[in-house]
Amino acid sequence: MAADPWTHATTPWPWSFPRDHGSHPEFKTEWWYLTGNLDDEKGNPYGYELTFFRHGLQPKPTQPDSAWSIRDIYFAHLAITDVQSHRFLFSEKLSRGALGEVEISQKDMQVRIAGWTLQRKPDSTLQMAASDPATGIGLELSATPLKPLTLQGQKGLSRKSATPGNASHYYSFTRLQTAGHLTIAGKKIPVQGLSWFDHEFSTSALGEDQEGWDWFCLQFDSGDELMLYRMRNPGNKTDLASSGTYIPAKGPATSLQSADFTILPLDEWKTASGATYPSGWKISIPSLQITGEVQPLLLDQELRLKRTSNIRYWEGACRFTGTRNGKPLSGRGYTELTGYASPIGQGMKE
């Protein structure tokens, strides 16, 4: 068997910024991921997701001097949750990257797929823009980090299974002050609120016995944040590689292992095609004295993407209500559910 030509995440990465905000083409898969909970001028809530993906097809292009040469494929997902109107709208971009349609820097966060863009400014503000006239949705937002970035896992090495190399290099900006506008049905809506940003790169992440994951990012009104992911084995069993991070309003982050928390589904939601997702979860972290419920702001927040290998996954705005140390704790965030409606595809958040 030929040796794998791609680099695997096996040891902590020697992080260097701003370079590591950029692309890492020696790894097969990479994404820049943003979600947020925003409000309009009347206080109506909205959620959004904007994710850019790079997936390597071959380490070196067959014809490097050709304008049609292909090394990677690139795609992006855009979704907007209009809670007040009970609407979930989504779109996607897909490109081979030929003829200058894609630009992704290896020096800093400068990502473009056709007219969809994400870039980091010198003050670390992230500026993003995406629109789709066919669906009438779009966004133009600026998101400024309120905290330093957080390295997830072991100094940024986030293990996804017991097999060495099934891991990603992973960091987050867990709280970004966000303002700009969303576009729904062609109408621009001024909004502001909070966003969450993830950047991950890897070559392999999941074990053969893993079916998917339940991932949560929560931003509490107290100024704290929480990231958890539950890797699922057959029979809906929690894999020991599940983990998370608690980021307090001030002070160092706390890493969490699978034994430190429980995530229990409270209900379920079925799609028109018959797929069943969990809907509502009880989260308990005894060491932090945190317990509470995560509930989706809308039941149907499933992306059904035809161009990107017919991928289907649930990615939606949610709210948290619970307690910490016996005192009320509340906030908003996002939940991602994969492996419930279709096989896990290369293009999803692996």
VOGU-3710 file (C-alpha; in Angstrom, 3 decimals, decimal comma):
1> maadpwthat> 0,000/0,000/0,000  1,364/3,392/-0,987  2,193/5,854/1,771  -0,365/8,578/2,407  0,973/11,723/0,707  -0,983/14,037/3,030  0,175/15,294/6,437  -1,752/13,988/9,452  -2,415/15,777/12,751  -0,479/13,628/15,234
11> tpwpwsfprd> 1,278/16,132/17,508  0,531/19,737/18,538  1,069/22,270/15,769  3,796/24,970/16,083  1,283/27,795/15,835  2,372/31,078/14,248  -0,047/33,911/13,552  -1,111/35,516/11,301  0,298/32,796/9,020  -1,866/30,024/10,557
21> hgshpefkte> -5,054/31,961/9,844  -4,265/31,035/6,240  -4,394/27,786/4,298  -2,433/24,584/5,066  -2,393/22,731/1,726  -0,285/19,837/3,063  -3,441/18,690/4,901  -6,310/17,210/2,931  -9,241/19,066/4,495  -9,589/22,572/5,924
31> wwyltgnldd> -12,396/24,944/6,809  -13,065/28,442/8,108  -16,381/28,416/9,971  -18,562/31,208/11,338  -21,905/31,090/13,115  -23,738/33,754/15,060  -26,869/34,865/16,847  -27,922/38,372/15,822  -30,838/40,728/16,465  -32,409/43,371/14,249
41> ekgnpygyel> -33,351/46,882/15,382  -36,661/45,592/16,802  -34,999/42,802/18,775  -36,056/40,002/16,409  -33,537/37,136/16,496  -31,620/35,630/13,565  -28,949/33,007/13,171  -26,373/32,599/10,428  -23,723/30,165/9,235  -20,989/30,865/6,705
51> tffrhglqpk> -18,341/28,191/6,132  -15,576/27,932/3,534  -14,050/24,525/2,776  -10,938/23,336/0,959  -10,660/19,616/0,149  -7,512/18,244/-1,455  -7,796/15,914/-4,422  -4,073/15,424/-5,003  -0,981/16,904/-3,318  0,354/18,168/-6,657
61> ptqpdsawsi> -1,734/19,150/-9,682  -1,256/16,980/-12,763  -0,699/20,001/-15,022  0,562/22,792/-12,728  1,118/25,250/-15,592  -2,431/24,988/-16,915  -5,128/27,498/-15,957  -7,478/24,504/-15,767  -5,207/22,610/-13,353  -6,983/21,205/-10,278
71> rdiyfahlai> -5,411/20,348/-6,937  -8,326/21,001/-4,548  -12,036/21,540/-4,702  -13,577/24,431/-2,794  -17,057/24,989/-1,494  -18,958/27,196/0,908  -22,232/26,966/2,798  -24,455/29,900/3,747  -27,536/29,627/5,954  -29,822/32,146/7,648
81> tdvqshrflf> -32,383/31,399/10,348  -35,242/33,908/10,504  -36,777/32,929/13,840  -39,688/35,380/13,798  -40,870/34,218/10,373  -40,032/30,517/10,979  -37,810/30,422/7,904  -34,532/28,589/7,357  -32,785/29,509/4,112  -29,519/28,191/2,713
91> seklsrgalg> -27,246/28,266/-0,306  -23,902/26,855/-1,450  -20,937/27,550/-3,711  -18,779/24,913/-5,401  -15,649/25,508/-7,460  -12,651/23,639/-8,845  -10,605/26,773/-8,338  -9,589/27,062/-11,989  -9,299/30,329/-13,927  -8,806/32,444/-10,818
101> eveisqkdmq> -12,240/31,803/-9,348  -10,735/30,936/-5,937  -8,117/32,748/-3,854  -6,958/31,364/-0,502  -3,841/32,831/1,073  -1,221/30,838/2,985  -0,095/33,998/4,801  -3,284/35,172/6,533  -7,051/34,730/6,464  -7,916/35,783/2,922
111> vriagwtlqr> -10,526/33,447/1,446  -12,564/33,951/-1,722  -14,787/31,600/-3,703  -16,217/33,615/-6,593  -17,977/36,553/-4,876  -18,103/35,003/-1,377  -15,292/36,316/0,820  -13,758/36,172/4,296  -10,772/38,254/5,321  -8,981/39,300/8,494
121> kpdstlqmaa> -8,103/42,958/8,946  -4,988/44,170/10,830  -7,049/44,681/14,019  -8,215/41,011/13,697  -11,731/42,014/12,645  -13,160/39,377/10,339  -15,094/40,730/7,372  -17,386/38,401/5,444  -19,715/38,738/2,490  -21,860/36,237/0,599
131> sdpatgigle> -25,038/36,463/-1,430  -27,221/34,315/-3,653  -29,717/36,133/-5,897  -31,468/32,840/-6,680  -32,554/32,347/-3,054  -32,605/36,053/-2,148  -30,306/35,618/0,860  -26,958/37,118/1,757  -24,894/38,816/4,426  -22,244/41,455/4,954
141> lsatplkplt> -20,853/41,345/8,471  -17,847/42,501/10,488  -16,893/40,426/13,533  -14,312/41,679/16,060  -12,842/39,253/18,647  -13,573/40,235/22,255  -11,125/37,606/23,545  -7,837/36,086/22,387  -8,130/32,921/20,308  -8,527/29,570/22,086
151> lqgqkglsrk> -6,523/26,478/21,122  -8,892/23,518/21,321  -7,817/20,151/22,727  -4,121/19,597/23,502  -2,508/22,884/22,472  -4,758/22,909/19,443  -4,588/19,170/18,658  -8,205/18,004/18,755  -8,465/14,207/18,748  -11,565/12,720/17,145
161> satpgnashy> -10,901/8,987/17,659  -8,450/6,659/19,412  -6,524/6,057/16,174  -3,395/8,246/15,944  -3,783/10,848/13,225  -7,588/10,939/13,444  -7,441/14,488/14,709  -7,433/18,093/13,581  -5,484/21,230/14,383  -8,192/23,481/15,757
171> ysftrlqtag> -8,519/26,970/17,200  -11,469/29,293/17,820  -12,432/32,880/18,404  -15,250/32,154/20,829  -16,799/35,628/21,144  -16,843/38,177/18,331  -18,857/41,385/18,441  -20,699/41,412/15,132  -22,566/44,038/13,111  -23,714/44,541/9,539
181> hltiagkkip> -26,705/43,298/7,640  -28,442/40,123/6,518  -30,395/39,891/3,281  -33,662/37,938/3,189  -35,968/37,967/0,158  -33,736/40,680/-1,277  -34,280/43,001/1,707  -31,306/44,194/3,771  -31,810/43,938/7,535  -29,369/45,725/9,897
191> vqglswfdhe> -28,275/43,358/12,690  -25,828/43,053/15,563  -24,873/40,389/18,069  -22,220/37,719/18,677  -20,398/35,262/16,421  -18,186/32,211/16,888  -15,271/31,323/14,572  -13,495/27,980/14,069  -10,532/27,137/11,866  -9,555/23,470/11,495
201> fstsalgedq> -7,267/21,512/9,219  -6,713/17,763/9,107  -6,281/14,758/6,848  -8,372/12,164/8,682  -10,664/12,654/11,637  -13,146/9,852/12,180  -12,666/6,180/13,090  -14,285/3,388/11,096  -16,790/2,730/13,898  -17,914/6,360/14,246
211> egwdwfclqf> -21,215/7,441/12,714  -21,154/11,203/13,254  -21,122/13,855/15,939  -23,196/16,322/17,951  -21,291/19,615/18,306  -22,230/22,638/20,415  -20,838/26,162/20,796  -22,523/28,200/23,517  -22,030/31,846/24,457  -23,392/32,602/27,904
221> dsgdelmlyr> -24,695/35,993/28,986  -22,139/35,813/31,822  -19,302/36,264/29,303  -18,251/32,593/29,377  -18,296/30,170/26,431  -18,518/26,408/26,061  -17,624/24,086/23,184  -18,560/20,398/23,348  -18,606/17,625/20,789  -19,958/14,111/21,247
231> mrnpgnktdl> -18,582/11,601/18,760  -21,120/8,825/18,179  -20,480/5,120/17,810  -23,099/2,564/16,624  -26,092/2,377/18,932  -25,769/6,106/19,665  -22,988/5,421/22,151  -20,619/8,215/23,125  -17,065/7,693/21,897  -14,285/8,254/24,434
241> assgtyipak> -12,687/10,763/22,040  -15,516/13,228/22,753  -14,261/16,409/24,386  -14,745/20,128/24,851  -13,466/23,413/26,247  -14,842/25,856/28,796  -13,696/29,455/28,312  -14,408/31,733/31,295  -15,056/35,451/30,986  -11,553/35,966/32,403
251> gpatslqsad> -8,713/33,533/32,907  -7,450/30,370/31,208  -9,657/27,863/29,394  -10,434/24,439/30,863  -10,220/21,309/28,690  -12,970/18,741/29,119  -12,770/15,013/28,401  -15,651/12,643/27,625  -15,926/11,593/31,274  -16,406/15,217/32,350
261> ftilpldewk> -19,792/15,811/30,713  -22,993/14,205/29,481  -25,197/15,190/26,550  -28,631/13,555/26,567  -31,191/14,082/23,768  -34,586/15,206/25,082  -36,739/14,849/21,964  -36,497/14,204/18,228  -37,485/15,819/14,945  -38,221/14,018/11,682
271> tasgatypsg> -37,652/15,474/8,239  -40,143/15,104/5,405  -37,829/12,485/3,888  -37,901/10,395/7,056  -34,544/11,227/8,653  -34,636/11,635/12,442  -32,529/14,137/14,384  -32,358/14,658/18,137  -33,972/17,946/19,135  -33,211/19,453/22,525
281> wkisipslqi> -30,443/18,254/24,824  -29,656/18,156/28,516  -26,041/19,065/29,209  -24,336/18,374/32,539  -20,748/19,200/33,566  -20,425/18,241/37,264  -16,892/19,610/37,720  -18,104/23,085/36,658  -21,483/22,688/38,373  -23,203/23,450/35,070
291> tgevqpllld> -26,478/21,855/34,087  -29,110/22,987/31,628  -30,954/22,494/28,370  -30,130/23,447/24,801  -33,183/24,026/22,607  -33,247/24,894/18,870  -34,782/28,219/17,905  -36,401/26,411/14,951  -36,905/22,670/14,490  -36,065/22,666/10,777
301> qelrlkrtsn> -32,522/23,966/10,364  -31,318/21,181/8,074  -29,093/22,052/5,124  -29,972/19,933/2,098  -27,129/20,589/-0,304  -27,380/19,190/-3,811  -24,176/20,473/-5,378  -21,947/19,409/-2,490  -22,368/15,631/-2,907  -25,994/15,711/-1,692
311> irywegacrf> -24,818/16,382/1,863  -27,485/16,837/4,508  -26,771/17,983/8,050  -28,488/19,990/10,765  -26,818/23,254/11,762  -28,913/25,663/13,749  -29,278/28,522/16,172  -30,182/27,492/19,710  -30,585/28,806/23,243  -29,349/27,567/26,617
321> tgtrngkpls> -31,137/27,826/29,960  -29,740/26,304/33,127  -27,652/26,940/36,205  -24,054/27,186/37,329  -23,286/26,823/41,023  -27,045/26,922/41,568  -27,381/30,359/39,922  -29,216/31,028/36,639  -27,134/30,642/33,485  -28,435/31,489/30,014
331> grgyteltgy> -27,139/32,159/26,540  -27,312/31,374/22,851  -25,228/29,352/20,456  -25,174/26,862/17,609  -25,553/23,095/17,290  -24,311/20,865/14,480  -25,580/17,300/13,920  -24,073/14,982/11,309  -24,532/11,362/10,291  -28,277/11,250/10,963
341> aspigqgmke> -29,611/11,866/7,447  -26,825/10,694/5,142  -23,296/9,278/5,254  -20,699/11,728/6,494  -19,206/13,459/3,466  -15,806/14,938/2,924  -17,316/18,395/2,711  -18,800/18,538/6,174  -17,208/19,789/9,355  -15,043/16,730/10,080
//
